[in-house]
Amino acid sequence: EAGVLRYRVEGQLFFASADLFAASFEYQGQPQNVEIDMTATHIWDQTGVAALDKVVSRYTRQGAQVHIRGLNPPSQTLFDRLAQQPAT
């Protein structure tokens, strides 16, 4: 779809995978909406939250709406408590 970037993330997001996770996104262009499907992912720690928060922040600064889908309840709770950037 024009103006929409969609990503599907799989695996564990924690201190050892955070840098690779954040570097895996395409920050070029001007997407209006970014959808990140985290259904097959678990966030384990503050570093994982910070990595997702960094991605959300970069897209938000470019004017995009970021939608995070499918976080499991423990990951959602951790993200809600620790993230700096709200995401829908």
C-alpha positions in Angstrom: 0.0 0.0 0.0 1.3 3.5 -0.8 2.5 5.3 2.3 2.5 2.2 4.5 5.4 0.1 5.7 4.7 -3.3 7.2 7.1 -5.3 9.3 6.7 -8.7 10.9 9.1 -9.5 13.7 9.9 -13.0 15.0 12.0 -14.1 17.9 13.2 -12.8 21.2 13.9 -9.1 21.8 16.4 -8.5 24.6 19.9 -7.0 25.2 21.6 -9.4 22.8 19.3 -8.8 19.8 18.3 -5.1 20.4 20.9 -3.5 18.1 20.2 -5.9 15.2 16.4 -5.3 15.7 16.7 -1.5 15.5 19.0 -1.7 12.4 16.6 -3.9 10.5 14.1 -1.2 9.7 14.1 1.0 6.6 14.1 4.6 7.7 14.3 6.2 4.3 11.3 7.8 2.6 8.2 9.4 4.1 5.8 6.6 5.2 2.6 7.9 6.6 1.9 4.7 8.5 4.3 2.0 9.9 2.8 -1.3 11.1 5.0 -3.6 13.2 3.6 -7.0 13.8 5.1 -8.4 17.0 2.8 -11.5 17.3 5.8 -13.9 17.1 8.0 -11.9 19.4 8.6 -11.6 23.1 10.3 -8.6 24.8 12.4 -9.7 27.7 14.0 -6.7 29.2 14.4 -2.9 29.3 16.9 -3.0 26.4 14.3 -4.7 24.2 11.8 -2.0 25.1 14.4 0.7 24.4 15.1 -0.8 20.9 11.4 -0.9 20.0 11.0 2.6 21.5 13.9 3.8 19.3 12.2 2.5 16.2 8.9 4.2 17.1 10.7 7.4 17.9 12.6 7.6 14.6 9.4 7.0 12.5 7.4 9.4 14.7 10.0 12.2 14.1 9.5 11.7 10.4 5.8 12.3 10.8 4.6 8.6 10.6 1.9 7.0 12.7 3.3 3.8 14.2 1.1 0.9 15.0 2.4 -2.0 17.0 0.4 -5.2 16.7 0.3 -8.5 18.6 2.4 -7.9 21.6 1.8 -10.7 24.1 0.5 -9.5 27.5 3.9 -9.5 29.4 5.6 -7.7 26.5 2.8 -5.1 26.3 3.0 -4.5 30.1 6.7 -4.0 29.9 6.5 -1.7 26.9 3.7 0.3 28.5 5.7 0.8 31.7 9.1 1.6 30.2 8.6 3.1 26.7 9.1 6.8 26.1 7.1 6.9 22.9 3.5 5.9 22.9 2.5 3.7 20.0 -0.9 2.4 19.0 
